[in-house]
Amino acid sequence: MFLSNRIQKMQASPIRKLIPYAEQAKKRGIKVYHLNIGQPDIQTPSVFFEYIEKNKNKIVSYTHSAGLYELREKFAEYYSKYDVELSAEDVIVTVGGSEAITFAIAAVADSKDEIIVVEPFYANYNGFASMLDVNLVPVTAKAEDGYALPDNAEFEKKITPRTRGILFSNPSNPTGAVYSKQDMSRILELAKKHDLYVIVDEVYREFVFDGLKPFTVLEFKDYTDRIIMVDSLSKRFSLCGGRVGAFVTKNREIINMVMKMAQSRLSPPMISQIGSIGLLTLGEDYFSEVVEEYRRRRDIVFDEILKIEGVVCKKPKGAFYMSVKLPIEDAEDFVKWMLTDFNVDGATTMVAPLSGFYATDGAGKDEIRIAYVLEAESLKHACNIFRLGVNEYIKSRVKSTEV
Ligand SMILES: Cc1ncc(COP(=O)(O)O)c(C=O)c1O
């Protein structure tokens, strides 16, 4: 039967495609520490469930396509702490940040148009762009620079008459890099010069360390017409399965257009929206505790990684990821090998190869991403196994080339 080119060209998730190896390892009785996916282990705050319990309905109904008004108001109120004046009308509640990104790309780019992305980038951007037949054009951030935002000159090299916007996450998945207000300012200035949109995916906004203060791109009031901000409660409140995100812009024309897409998919999930109203009442205490927990974990991972000879890794300042350049040639082969050939007392560690997070062919082959989503003790153990694994893998490769 006929299958579209679009679906055939779509890349399988680089994070999930090695899962069968993990499943086989588990069947052999091996314990696998999963540092490969960004599913937080922190508990979803109980206020989410309390709100649902308190507001029980007899029917699980559609809501307004833009989301429950009360939730949109709560979102607007939440942004006021960042010196951003928003109203419920500036927010469309989406099915996770994923849908907000899809809406954003669909709204600003036609088939074969181009969106510039900073690579390595959240791998599902590939999927969203493929579905819309939009080309992602990469500008590369380098491990050696701590994956800092590349210079504007690098972006300018990639701008063509088909470029419609620039998309990146801040803080970054997969690198944990955090771009500053100065970075944001120069990107917005560049976007203005070339009349582009800037789509900033801020699903990890609060997760910044070492005294950095969270901010949002919406604070840049001189550029509001070209800014689309993508938000999500998935990571902030450990609500990945709740599927609540937001498409936010002060550009009324875009929001009116995007409402057409929102209407065509009818509604975000009602029950999760009710619980989310509760989540958005949580204050700074919640965040400081969670951020401190991730900071502690980051330090555990970083200390262990630095013990590996020949790695390139600068201490990341945000999100809950770390990307690492390893002294090996093929990280994907290494990740598989960890699952098929290596364990320490019956346990092994799974990380994500980074090549699938790049759009440039062959890039990132020697890099991996670690998601520090386990509590401290397990994380320490998992990182120790990872380090021993790298050393053993390198030794085994030397041996096999000698043979
Ligand atoms: C950078 C980034 N953006 C968006 C998403 C999508 O998240 P969700 O659709 O669960 O909100 C993720 C999930 O891992 C992410 O890491």
The ligand as an ORCA input file, in Angstrom:
! r2SCAN-3c Opt
* xyz 0 1
  C      13.096     21.062     24.937
  C      11.795     20.337     24.979
  N      10.748     20.897     24.380
  C       9.557     20.297     24.379
  C       9.373     19.073     24.971
  C       8.020     18.454     24.877
  O       7.451     18.246     26.103
  P       5.909     18.080     26.351
  O       5.221     17.887     25.055
  O       5.783     16.927     27.268
  O       5.503     19.365     27.006
  C      10.435     18.439     25.608
  C      10.292     17.109     26.222
  O      11.220     16.453     26.596
  C      11.678     19.099     25.613
  O      12.746     18.557     26.200
*
